[in-house]
Amino acid sequence: MSARYLKKVLKEQEEQQQLLKSDSQQLNDVHDDSDSSPPRTNPFQLLLDDDDDQPDELENADEPVQMKSTAQTLPPPNRKSKKKKKKGKDGSNSTKDTSGKSIDEILHSLSMDAKSSSRQDASTNAKAENTRAPSNLMKQQTSSILYVDPKFLRPESELRRIFGSDVVRSFESSSSSGSSRQVRGGRRGGHIPRKTFLVSPSAHWPRWDGSLSMELLETKNGQHFFKYVHTSSYSQAQRAFEAAKAIHDLNGIASILVYHPYHIESLITIAEVLKFSGEHQSSADAIAKCLYALECAWHPMFSPMHGSCQLKYSHDTNRPLFSVLFTHMQNMDRRGCHRSALEVCKLLLSLDPEDPMGAMFCIDYFSLRAEEYSWLERFSEEYRSDNSLWLFPNFSYSLAICRFYLERESCTDSTPEENEKSTSSDLMKQALMLHPLVLKKLVAKAPLKDPAWTKILMHKFFGSAQAGGPSLEHLIEIYVERSYILWRLPDLQILLRDTAQLVTETLQRDGSDAKDWACVRKETFSSERNEYSHLLVSEFSNSVPTMPPDELRDFMIDPRMAQAVVGDGDHGANPEVAARAPREVMNRNGLVVFLESILPWVDYGENEDNHLDGNNRDED
């Protein structure tokens, strides 16, 4: 090896060791500040650095050896960049500090900032809500107590809980097979109906035609007010319905449903006729179709389950929904789905607080049948700010029953709050003192056949009890008709009998309490007219009245033949009319007369023969 080449290699190694020491210090600083990898530099940069310092040596033929030695070690950064880094070291420290922070520290600082800002926003929102709270507190309580649980709305779910899924599934399969036979000749591959909350639509129902819609009227105090709107086709069907209804043309109403299958008024009329005819399942199906159509027309903002949306009964287009919901509630009660009926009753009461359908006078019955005792107590305390629900006859007796069952449930673990409340005996005594006429009517309606009731009713307080006003008497009739079946339970009969005997004993010692309760009753129901005359007692009954055949015949026959039916009924009373009947046949087309004679309600009678025989005798 030449001396020149050896000298060159040694000098090069010394420079590389110095550069490696300086580079290792910089790399250690970078690794301590951040976890990022060191920047990679171009190995040919060393050639440029050596070109500046030793231009003569690069001219030698030993250049490949130099490339090999430099490639074995990491190349240091150039000196010019070192000078620039030293000049900008103070300015780059801040960037190194921020970039050197870990991701967890940055996220932690951001979360702390977000928490502080959210706390500030929450404090400002809380202040704003506290200012609005006094005005909206009562409305929030009312909407919360009337919250409708969608999972309890459908009677099918309640039937599965009562009878089991297998029983309900077998019944649905048998009913669906019958319906499939009815539509077997139709087109296959029918549409899939929309999913709704109130009812479960059947697959063979017609497609929703969009003939109804709903519009938002206004928003006031957090309540949204809506109204149903009729399209032009629905208005045309409504006019045809009114014309057919005026002449009792059931055939005309049925023909409307052929072209407008979701005309609400026509479906309600058909449902009423089917109910009076004894076809209760078909009547319930027609009501379900009404609910399906009315729900399909809901506004996107209409969410009545939370109690923040209202439909005023004063609008004529909204009234069918109230009547259909009330009928649907009664149908579910007859099927034994009392919890579903309770949810529909809450929905009725939340749609219009003025309660046009009288949901207030049956909501206690459904809650007792559904065993929702705690909810009924909450409802009586929170629904009205004046806490006056207990003055109504239905609530005065139902709250006593409610307390009776709650005492049974909490007999093992009684809480201080339960001990502070009045007992069921006290509440029953209060109800008997306030409304003694209820006892007299319950004994006759239930009926209560215990011999002790005879002695109790002989007391003048119960035997000569009077309502004191037409409004209260009407409400008592509604309560007895609605809830008399509850008092057939032996436990409730014992409670009522023992409390009634206690009342008679108390009044024998001091009769001043009776006068005080009479004053409360008179002050509460002071109106001289019946304020609840729009509520029919028959609408709150479990029994379904059947129309006599003569009355039902007016719906079923052709109205153009109704006058002939009336004329036939008057034949015996008016002989002159009977004598004119054969004259209507004269000078008429014989084929038309023959076709009319086939109809069962057309009867020409035997007046023609008798009349001709009488004329022959006169001529003789």
Buried (B, 14 or more C-beta within 10 A) or exposed (E): EEEEEEEBBEEBEEBBEEBBEEBEEBEEEBEEBBEEEEEEBEEEBBBEBBEEEEEEBEEEEBEEEBEEBBEEBBBBBBEEEBEEEEEEEEEEEEEBEEEBEEEEEEEEEEEEEEEEEEEEEEEEEEEEEEEEEEEEEEBEBBBEBBEBEEEBBBBEBBBBEBEEEEEBEEEEEEEEEEBEEEEEEEEEEEEEBEEBBBBBBBEEBBEBBEBBBBEBBEEEEEBBBBBBBBBEBBEBBBEBBEEBBEEBBBEBBBBBBEEBBBBBBBBBBBBBBBBBBEBBEBBBBBBBBBBBBBBBBBBEEBBBBEBBBBBBBEBEBBBBBBBBBBBBBBBBBEBBBBBBBBBBBBBBBBBBBEBBBBBBBBBBBBBBBBBBBEBBBBBBEBBEEEEEBBBBBBBBBBBBBBBBBBBEEEEEEEEEEBEEEEEBBEBBBBBBBBBBBBBBBBBEBBEBEEEEBEEBBEBEBBEEBEBBBBBBBBBBBBBBBBBBEBBEEEEBBEBBBEBBBBBBEBBEEEEEBBEEBBEEBEEBBEEEEBBBEEBEEEBBBEEEEEBEEEEBEBBEBBBEEBEBBEBBEEBEEEEEBBBEBBEEBEEEEEEEBEEBEEEEBBBBEEBBEEBEEEEEEEEE
